[in-house]
Structure formats: structure tokens, C-alpha cells
Amino acid sequence: MDTSEYAAGLARADRKTFERFYDEYSPRLYHYILGRLRNRSDSEDVLQTVMVRLVRNRKRLGRVENLTAYVFTIARNESNRFAKSAAKRKESTDLQLVEPRDEKREPLRNPGDVRAL
């Protein structure tokens, strides 16, 4: 099946076309996403998000000239979105781990002196 047939079938919400598309494209998309995120579980999540976006936006597929480029662009954008969100979550978690100093404690004289903690 060529990309124009995939686009037409996906636009019609044809289940068989989606299954064939998924079987053909998901391994390449997964490895592309994995190369960007370097985490298998996260890559699987992003791949699922890519497929959901493709199905939700299927009516636009009639105007898409290059389906492969379109899907890989979605994958790139979703990978970037995921990485940015993960970085924000990590930053937020890191900030929560910092405990305020107890004002009653003696201030550190030397930053290497951990005995005052």
C-alpha cells in the first residue's frame, strides 16, 4: 500500500488501513522516538500519542502531500513536547527536595563542613 492509499484509508477511518499502517510504520517511528528520548517506556508512550494524534487529525490527511514526513513530524514534535515536560517535572521534583535551612542552626562556616548539618 502506498502513502496516498494509507492517507485515504486513514481519512475514512478504515480500521484495516490503520492496522496495516501501524504494522508498517510503528517500528520505524518507535526507533526514531527512542533515538530522541533514549528510554523505551517513554518512547512507547510517545508512539501511542503519535498514533492518537494521527487518528484525531485524520480529516487533514487529504491535504497532506507526504504522509511519511507528516507522521515523523508529529513524532518529532511529540518527542520534544515529552522531553520538555519531563524536564519541567524533574526540575519541579528537584526543587521540592531542597529543604529550607533551619534558622536556629549555626550557619555553615565552610561549605565542605557537613558536620554542621
N, C-alpha and C positions, 0 to 999 in steps of 0.2 A: 504494500500500500504506500503510495507516495504522500508527501506532506499536504498536498491540496485535498486529497481524499480524506486524510485524517482531519484536516480543518473542517471540511464539510460535514463529516460524520460527528465530530465533536460539537459543532454548532447545532446540529439536530438533536443532541443529547443521546446519540446512539450508544447503547451500553457496550455492544461488541466492539465498536470502533475504539471506545475508551480503553477497554481491556487490551486490545491489540497495541494501542498507543502506549499504554502503561508498560506492557511487556517489552516493547522495543526501546522506549526512551528512559525508563526509570533507572536501569543500570548505569547509563552514561550520566544522567543527571545526578544520581547518588554519588558517583565518584568525583564529579565536578564539585559538588557541595562539600564532600568530605575533604577534598583538597583545600577548600577555603576555610573550613571550620576545624578540621583535624580532630573531630570527635564523632564516633559512629552514631551514638544515640541522638545527638543534636542534628546530625545530617539526616537521619531518618525522619525526625520531626519536621525539618525544613522541607524535605522532599514531599511529605504529606501536605504541607502548607502550599507548596507549588502546585500540586495536583488539584487541591481545592480551589485555588485562585483560577486555575485554568478552566475548571468546570463552571465556576461562578461567572467568569468573563467570556463564556463560550460564544455569546452572540457577537462579540467583537471579532471573532476568528475569520469571518468572511472578508474583513478588511486587512487581514494580516498577510503580508507578501511572503514572509519567510517564517514558517511555523517553528522551525528549529531555533532560529535566532530569538524568536519571541519567547519560547519556553526557557531557553538558557538565560535570557534577560530577567525573566521572573525569578529564576533560581539565584542569579547574582544578587538581585535586589533583596530577596528574602534572606539570603545568607548574610548580607550586610546588615539588614534590619535585626536579624537574630543576634549577630555579633555585637552590635551596638547596644541592644537591650541587655545582653549578658554582661557586658562591661559595666553598664549602669547598675545592674543588680549586684555585681561584685563590689563596686565602689560603695554602694549603699550598705552592704554587709560589712565591708571593711570599716566604714565609719561607725557602725553600731558596735563594733568590737572594741573601739577605743573607749576606755573608761576615764572619766574626769579624775584629776588628781584630788586627793583629799587635802583640803586646805590646812588641816591640823597636822599633817605630816611635815616633817622637815624637808625643805626643797633639796633636790639633788645638788651636791657640790660639784660633782664630776659626772658627766653623762655616762661614763663607764662604770660608775659605782652603783651597782644594783642592790647593794645591801640596804639602802635607804628605802627601797620599795617594800 
